[in-house]
Amino acid sequence: MSGTAPGGAALRVLGRPEADVPAALAVQVADLEAQAWPGSTPGHDPELAPRTLLLVDEEGTVAAALSLLHKEIRLGGRTYRAAGLSSVVTRTAVRGQGLGGRLVAAARAELAADPAVDLALFSCDRPLTAFYEAAGFTPLPGTVLVGGTPEDPLATDAPGFDKTVMAAFFTGTPARDRAAFTGVRVPLHPGTIDRLW
């Protein structure tokens, strides 16, 4: 996927395993995340096979970034291979130009084309629901993601949270699988680093 930034610079989507992102780009991503979430620690749990997607211009400036995290989820007697969006951020100077949405749509397309992924599943702040819907994800009414660990859970309906659970299903039976994930508590449990993606 390519395009042009508001200043005329061509943009391209670059996807790499997080550990393989070139240092100059990784530093920019860490800076963008620190601006968006002060005090956060850059990087993700290697156990979640993190993959970084970047929207980069010709000069190597990162306009937007996100991470894809992966794990298996056991629900309703089945094991699903899930991927979640995390750390979605757009450079302040180019916000409001559709670049973040373009990158999120590219992430959905990549996941849909990956035979090792059954569904995309993640939570977002409720005001961002329409942003993710525009990129092809849909809300799961009444669904709660339970993150953290079984011993120390963190759920999307915890006090003070105002989250929507978003999803896209890529299985051969998407309607059935959507029904299985709707209105239930999903044991995501990604661990202690990425407690709730």
C-alpha positions as CSV (number, residue, x, y, z in Angstrom):
1,M,0.0,0.0,0.0
2,S,1.4,3.4,-0.9
3,G,0.1,6.9,-1.1
4,T,1.2,10.5,-0.6
5,A,1.5,12.5,2.6
6,P,0.0,16.0,2.8
7,G,3.4,17.5,2.1
8,G,3.7,15.5,-1.1
9,A,6.1,12.8,0.2
10,A,5.2,9.2,-0.9
11,L,4.2,6.8,1.9
12,R,4.6,3.1,2.1
13,V,3.6,0.4,4.6
14,L,6.5,-1.4,6.1
15,G,5.9,-4.6,8.1
16,R,8.5,-6.4,10.1
17,P,8.8,-8.6,13.2
18,E,9.4,-6.1,16.0
19,A,12.9,-7.5,16.7
20,D,13.8,-6.8,13.0
21,V,12.7,-3.1,12.8
22,P,15.7,-1.0,11.8
23,A,17.1,1.0,14.7
24,A,16.3,4.4,13.2
25,L,12.7,3.5,12.8
26,A,12.4,1.8,16.2
27,V,13.7,5.0,17.9
28,Q,11.0,7.0,16.1
29,V,8.3,4.5,17.1
30,A,9.4,4.7,20.8
31,D,9.3,8.5,20.6
32,L,5.8,8.5,19.2
33,E,4.6,6.0,21.8
34,A,6.2,8.1,24.6
35,Q,4.4,11.2,23.4
36,A,1.1,9.3,23.3
37,W,1.5,7.3,26.5
38,P,4.0,9.1,28.8
39,G,5.8,6.6,31.1
40,S,5.1,3.6,28.9
41,T,7.8,1.1,28.2
42,P,8.5,0.5,24.4
43,G,8.3,-3.0,23.0
44,H,6.1,-6.0,23.5
45,D,6.3,-9.5,24.9
46,P,8.2,-11.7,22.5
47,E,5.9,-14.6,23.4
48,L,3.1,-12.7,21.5
49,A,5.2,-12.7,18.3
50,P,4.9,-8.9,17.9
51,R,4.9,-7.6,14.4
52,T,5.3,-3.9,13.7
53,L,3.6,-2.0,10.9
54,L,4.8,1.4,9.9
55,L,3.6,4.1,7.5
56,V,6.9,5.6,6.3
57,D,7.8,8.4,3.9
58,E,10.6,8.5,1.4
59,E,12.9,10.2,3.9
60,G,12.4,7.5,6.5
61,T,10.0,9.5,8.7
62,V,7.4,7.3,10.5
63,A,3.9,8.9,10.1
64,A,2.0,6.2,11.9
65,A,2.8,2.9,13.7
66,L,1.0,-0.1,15.2
67,S,1.8,-3.5,16.6
68,L,0.2,-6.8,15.8
69,L,0.3,-9.3,18.7
70,H,-0.6,-13.0,18.4
71,K,-1.8,-15.8,20.7
72,E,-4.2,-18.7,20.8
73,I,-7.5,-18.3,22.7
74,R,-9.5,-21.2,23.9
75,L,-13.3,-20.4,23.8
76,G,-16.4,-22.6,23.6
77,G,-14.4,-25.8,23.2
78,R,-12.3,-24.5,20.3
79,T,-8.9,-22.9,20.0
80,Y,-8.7,-19.8,17.9
81,R,-5.5,-18.2,16.5
82,A,-6.0,-14.5,17.4
83,A,-4.2,-11.3,16.5
84,G,-4.7,-8.0,18.2
85,L,-3.8,-4.4,17.4
86,S,-1.8,-2.6,19.9
87,S,0.0,0.8,20.3
88,V,-1.7,2.4,17.3
89,V,-0.2,5.9,17.1
90,T,0.0,8.7,14.5
91,R,2.6,11.5,14.4
92,T,1.0,14.6,15.9
93,A,1.9,16.8,13.0
94,V,-0.1,14.7,10.5
95,R,-3.1,13.6,12.6
96,G,-6.5,14.1,11.1
97,Q,-5.3,13.3,7.6
98,G,-6.4,9.7,7.5
99,L,-3.0,8.2,7.8
100,G,-3.7,6.2,11.0
101,G,-6.8,4.8,9.4
102,R,-4.9,3.8,6.3
103,L,-2.4,1.9,8.5
104,V,-5.1,0.2,10.5
105,A,-6.9,-0.9,7.2
106,A,-3.5,-2.3,6.0
107,A,-3.2,-4.2,9.2
108,R,-6.7,-5.7,8.7
109,A,-5.8,-6.7,5.2
110,E,-2.6,-8.3,6.3
111,L,-4.4,-10.3,9.0
112,A,-7.1,-11.4,6.6
113,A,-4.5,-12.7,4.2
114,D,-2.6,-14.7,6.9
115,P,-3.7,-18.3,7.0
116,A,-2.3,-18.6,10.5
117,V,-4.9,-16.0,11.9
118,D,-8.5,-16.9,12.6
119,L,-9.6,-13.5,13.9
120,A,-8.5,-10.1,14.9
121,L,-9.6,-9.1,18.4
122,F,-8.8,-6.1,20.5
123,S,-10.2,-3.3,22.6
124,C,-10.3,0.4,22.1
125,D,-11.5,3.4,24.0
126,R,-15.2,3.8,23.1
127,P,-14.7,7.2,21.3
128,L,-12.4,5.4,18.8
129,T,-15.0,2.8,17.8
130,A,-16.0,4.6,14.6
131,F,-12.3,5.0,13.6
132,Y,-11.8,1.2,13.7
133,E,-15.1,0.5,12.1
134,A,-14.0,2.7,9.1
135,A,-11.0,0.3,8.7
136,G,-13.2,-2.8,8.6
137,F,-13.5,-3.9,12.2
138,T,-16.8,-4.3,14.0
139,P,-17.8,-4.1,17.6
140,L,-18.8,-7.1,19.6
141,P,-21.8,-6.0,21.8
142,G,-21.5,-7.1,25.4
143,T,-18.1,-8.8,24.9
144,V,-15.4,-8.3,27.6
145,L,-11.7,-9.1,27.1
146,V,-10.0,-10.5,30.2
147,G,-6.3,-9.6,29.9
148,G,-3.4,-10.0,32.3
149,T,-3.1,-13.5,33.7
150,P,-5.6,-15.8,35.3
151,E,-4.1,-15.0,38.7
152,D,-4.0,-11.2,38.0
153,P,-6.7,-10.4,35.4
154,L,-7.4,-7.1,33.9
155,A,-10.8,-6.8,32.1
156,T,-12.2,-4.3,29.7
157,D,-15.1,-3.7,32.0
158,A,-12.9,-2.9,35.0
159,P,-13.9,0.3,36.9
160,G,-12.8,3.4,35.1
161,F,-12.6,1.7,31.7
162,D,-14.8,2.7,28.8
163,K,-13.8,0.1,26.2
164,T,-15.3,-1.4,23.1
165,V,-14.2,-4.8,21.9
166,M,-13.6,-4.8,18.2
167,A,-13.1,-7.8,15.9
168,A,-12.8,-9.2,12.4
169,F,-13.3,-12.9,11.6
170,F,-11.3,-14.7,8.9
171,T,-12.5,-18.3,9.4
172,G,-14.6,-20.3,7.1
173,T,-17.6,-19.8,9.4
174,P,-17.4,-16.1,10.4
175,A,-21.0,-15.7,11.4
176,R,-20.8,-18.7,13.8
177,D,-17.5,-17.6,15.2
178,R,-18.7,-14.0,15.7
179,A,-21.7,-15.4,17.6
180,A,-19.3,-17.4,19.8
181,F,-17.4,-14.2,20.7
182,T,-20.4,-11.9,21.2
183,G,-21.7,-11.1,24.7
184,V,-19.1,-13.3,26.5
185,R,-16.0,-12.9,28.6
186,V,-13.0,-13.8,26.5
187,P,-10.0,-15.2,28.3
188,L,-7.3,-13.3,26.4
189,H,-4.7,-13.4,29.1
190,P,-1.7,-12.1,27.1
191,G,0.5,-11.9,30.2
192,T,2.1,-9.3,32.4
193,I,3.8,-7.1,29.8
194,D,0.9,-6.5,27.3
195,R,-1.8,-6.9,29.9
196,L,-4.6,-5.8,27.6
197,W,-4.1,-5.3,23.9
